[in-house]
Amino acid sequence: MKESVVFIFLFSRCLFSFAQQADTLDSGKTVREKVLSDIQTNLDRKTKSIDSTVSNLDRKVDSLDRSIRETSSAKEKADKLLERVQALEDKQKAVEQNELNIFQANYQAAVVNLVYMDREIKPVLLFKTSKEFFELLTETTNPMDYPGYKDWYEKFHDFIEKNKKSSVTLTVFANMVDYSGTVASSIPLGGPVTVLFFSGLESFINSLGKKKKELRDESEKMFELTTRLSQFAHDKSNVEHDWETITKELSEMHSHYDTVLNQNLKVLGISSRDFDLKFNNESDAEKRYAYITEIRQKASAVVASQKTSLPKDWKENIYFSLMDVQSLKLRFGEITFRMHDNMDEYNDLLKHYTNDQVIGLKIAALEKKLNDLKEVFDNAFNPLDYLHSATRMYKVT
């Protein structure tokens, strides 16, 4: 149960905080989309201009070729050849400028996506728990939260104390579980102690004679309740394990994200303090838009600077930065996809117990909480769309 408590604690920072951040996240998406649209529009405009220039130069070269073939003047041919060389050089410059423009636009898009990922990842980190759902899930697997169980357990505990010296099983059980500790707060529903617990229950029921029929009937009902809860706890442990793995990967990804973000901020010449002040902690969308536009310009300048200072390696350096961001987005999309699937697993688990005569009412309440949880998640994240956009975030030269 200790692991379960730790899990629920880790799992439990979400919906309340997530709801608080929902408006911020939505407005962040709007600003990000506007900035990305600006980048695309600007690139399209430049590309169209360069395409026109290249087309004009191609026509000029074709015209010069015809003139060279048709003229018999050596001087005129020489002049035309020089003109042709100049046109080809101008065309090459235009092609290189187009390549630079695309790398600049791609790096701008990478930086914009990178800085906004933090606003997307944090709510999912908070999504480690829906406080209401997981607290209710814990209550569902705790017999002490069912009517009459606590009072009945005191009678069972008295039996254990009185008879523990006459039975090795009861002695070991009494030594392993103190009434003031584990069992008092939550009956062991898994592991070796469970076997001892059920053995003690059987001994207790068998000790009850005809005069204690009412207590015997009550004990048999509590035995059945504990058995059903033990099976439910076993089944849900597999789903919990999957979610623990997912949230661990998400935490690791967030740590890697911080590394990539800090590396790029350093390249852009932006301090973490300035970034937090003007972006992370800024609530005004217009101010964030102005700041992210400034970052865009820095990203564009970095690419141009690297092309000048590192003529052989500049594309490789920028390429690795682009891949770092894209891999983060793809990994985040995959994790949210697994989160969605895991909630479906919880849903399947609950449906299996919906009609259970003993714990069905508790399960019905759980289903409602889970549906609320899924609705919030589905409204905020579309894993397939996220993966789709991540694979198409860059222009190809």
N, C-alpha and C positions, 0 to 999 in steps of 0.2 A: 504493500500500500504506500510505502514511502516514495517509491518511484512514481506512482500514480499522482501523489500529492505534488511532487516536484514538477511532473509533466503539466498538471493543470495550472500550476503557478506560472510556468513558462508560457503556457498556452494562453494565459489570461491577461493580455494587455489590449484587447482589440476593439470590439464594436463601439463602445462608448467613445473612445478616442478616435476611432475611424469615422464615426458620424460627425464628430467635431471638425474633422479635416475634410469632409466630403466636398463642401463648397470650395475650399481652397484648392483641392485637387482638380475640381472641374474648371475653375477659373484658370488654373495653371495650364491645363490642357488647351484651353482656348488661346492663351497667350503663346504657348509653344507652337500650336498649329499656325497662328498668324505669322510668327517669326519664320517658321519653316516654309510657309507660303511665300513670304518675302524673298527668302533665299532662292526658291525655285523660280519666282517671277524674274528676279534679277539675272539669274543664270540663263533663263530662256531669252531674255532681251539681249544679253551679250552674245549668246550662241547664234541668235538670228542675225545679228549685225556681222559677226565673223563669217557665218555661212554666206551672207551676201557679198562680203569682201572677197572670200575665196572664189565664189562663182564669177565675180567680175574679173578677178585675176586669171582664172582659167580661160575666160573668154579673151582676155588680153593676150595671153600666151598663144592661144589658137590663132588669133589675128596676126600676131608677130610671126608665127610659123609660116602662115600663108604669104606674108610680105617678104620673108626671107627667101622662100622658094621662088617667088615671082620676080624679085629684083635681080638685076645683073650688076648693080653697082657694088663694088667691094666695100666702099666706105659706108654705104647705106646698110649693107648686111652686117657690118661690124657694129654699127650703131644699134641696129635692131637686136643683134645678139646680146649686147650689153643691156639693152632694155628688157630683153627676155630673162636674163640672169637676175636682174633686179626684181622683176615680177615674181620669179620663182622664190627668191629670198623673202620677198614680202609675204608670199603665200605660206612659206615655212614658218615665218614669224607669227602669222595669224593662227596656224595650226597649233604652234607651241603655246600661244596665248590662250587658245581654246582649252588646251590641256590644263594649263594653269588655272583657268577659270573653273573648270570642273573639279580639280583637286581642292581649290579654295571653297567652293560650294559644298563639297562633300565633308570637308573638315569643319566648316561652319555647322552643317547639319549634325555631325557627330558630337560637337561640343554642346549644341543646344539640347540634343537628346540626352546627353550625359548629365548635364546639370539638372534637367527635369526628372531624371530617373529617381533621384532621391525622394521626390514628392510622391512617386509611385510606389517605391519600395517600402518606405516607412509605414504607410497604412497597412501594407501586407504583413509587416513585422508585428504591427499591433493586432493583426488578424490572427495571431496565435491563439486568441481565444475570443469567444463570445461569452462574456462573464455569465450571463443568464443560462445559456445552453450547457456549458461545461459544469457549472455549479449544480444544475439540475441533474446532469448526467452522473455526477458524484453521488448525489442524494439517492438516485435510483438504484445504485449498486450498494447502498448502505442499509442493511436490514434495520438498523436503529431508527431510521427515518420512517418506518412503517408502523401503523397503529398497533399498539399492544406489545411490540417486540421488546422494548426496553424493560417493561415490567416483567414479562415472561423470562427474559434473560437473567434477571436477578435471581429467580428461582433456580434456573439452570446453574448459575454460578454457585449458589449455595450447595447444590448437589455435588459439584466438582470439588469444592473445598472440604466437604464432609467425607467424600469417598476417594480422594486422591491417593491416600496411603494404601488403599486396598487394590489399586489397579495401576500397573506401570504406565498404561496409556494416559490415564487421567493425571498421574503424577507428572509425566513429561509435558502434557498439555498445560497444566497449571503453572509449571515452571517457565514455559516458553511465553505464555501470554498472561500478563497481569491485568486484573479487572480494571485497575485504575489507569491502564495504558491503552494498548492497541485495541483490544476487544471492546472496551467500553465505548470507544469512538467509532470503530468500524470492524465488523466481523471479518476474519481472514477468509477470503473467497478464492485464494489461489496459493499454490505452493504446499510444502509438506505439512504446515500447520493446519491446513484445511482438512487433511485426512484425519488428523487427531481430533479436530473439532467435530466432524461428523461421527467419528467413533464415540466421542463423549456424548453427543446428542442421542445416539442409538442406545447407549447404556442408560442414559437418563429416562428415556421413554420406556424402555423395558423394565425399569425399576418401579414404574408407576402401576399400582394395582387398581382393582375395580373401584375402590373408594375414591380414587383420584381420576375418575373418568374425564371430568371436565378439563383438568390440567393435561391429561394425556391427549385429548383431542386438540387442545390448544398447541401442545408441543408438536404434534404431528403436522399441524398447519404451519408452524414456524419452521419445521424441518423442510417442508415442501417449499416454503418461501425462500429459505436459505439456499436450497438446492437450485432453484430456478435462477436466483441472483448470481450464484456461483457460475452457472453456465453462461449467463449474460455477460458477466465480467470477463470470462474467458474469451468469448466471441469478440467483445469490443477491444480487448487488449491487442488483437492483430491490427485493427484499424488505428488505434492509438499509436502503435509502433510505426506505421507508415507515416502518420502525421509528424511524429517526432523526427523522423528521418528528413522529411520535407523541410520542417522549420530549421533544422540544423543546417541543411544545404542553403537555405535562404539567408541564414545568419552569416555563413561563410561567404556567400555571394556579396552580401552587403559590405563585408570587410574588404573584399577584393574591389568592389565599387569605389570605396573610399580611397584606396590606393591609386586606382586609375584616375579618379577625379583630381586628386592632389597632384599627380604627375602632370596632368594637362593644365591645371591652374598655374603650376610653376612655369611651364612652357609659355603660357599666355602672359606671364608676369603679373598674375593676380594673387594677392594674399588671401589666405583662408578667412582672416578677419574681415577683409573688405567684401568677400563673397558672401559670408554669413550676414553681414550688415545690410548689404544692398540687394540680396536675392533671397536667401533662406528665411530671413526674419522680416522681409518687406511684405506688407499686406496689400499695398497699393498696386493694382495690376498695371497701371500706366507706368509707374516707376520701374517695375520689374521688366516691362517691355523695353523701356529706354535702356536699362542696364544690360539686358540680354542682347540688345542691338549693338551696344558698345563691345560686348564680348565677341559678337560676330565679326566686328571689324578687326578686333585683335587677332582672331583666328585666321582671317583672310591675310592679314599682314604677316603672320608667322609663316604661312605657306610661301608667300612671295619672298620673304627673307631667306628661308631655307633653300629655295630654288637658286637664289643668288650666291649664298655662301657655301652651299653643298650641291653643286651642279650635278654630281654623279649619284648622290645618295638621297636627295631630297624626296623623291617619290616613294622610296622604300620607307623612310622615316614616317611620312604622313600615312602611308598604307598601314603600317603597324598600329598607329593610333586609331585609324578607322576600324580595323579589325577588333581592337580591344573593346570599343564601344558596341559594335555589332554583336560580339560574342556575349557581352553582358545582357544586351536586350534579348537575345535568343534564349539565354539561360533563364532569365527572369520569366519569359513567356512559357518556357517548359515547366518551371516551378509552379506558376499560377495554374497551368493546365493540370498538373498533378494535384494541386489543392482542390480544384473543381472535382476531379475524379474521386478524391478522398472523401469529400462531402457526400458524393453519391454512395460511397461505401457505407458511411454512417447512415444514410437514408435506407439502404438495403438492410442493414443491421436492425434498425428500428422496426421496419415493416415486418421482419421475421417474428417480432415479439408483440406486434400490435394487438393481436387477438388473445394474448395470454390472459387467462382468467385471474391470475395472481398479480402480475405487474403491468397489465395492459393499460390502466389509467395513467400510470406514471409515464409509460412509453408514449401515449397519445400527447401528453404535455410536452415531452421531448421533441416529438415530431414537429409540433408548432414552432418551437424555438429554433429547430434546425432549418425549417422553411424560411424563417425570418433571416437567419444567418446567410442562407444561400441567396436570398433576394438581394441583400446588401452587396454580397460579393459579385453577383451577376450584373448588378447595375453599375459596378465600378470597374470590373475587369472582363475583357473578352479575350481569353488566351489565344484563340485561333487568329483573331484580328491582330493581336500583338505580334505573334510569330510571323504572320503574313507581312506586316509593315516592316519588321526588322530585316527580312530578307530582301526588301526593296527600298532600303533607306538611302542608297547611293546611286549616283549617275555613273555610267561606265564611259571611259574615254574612248 
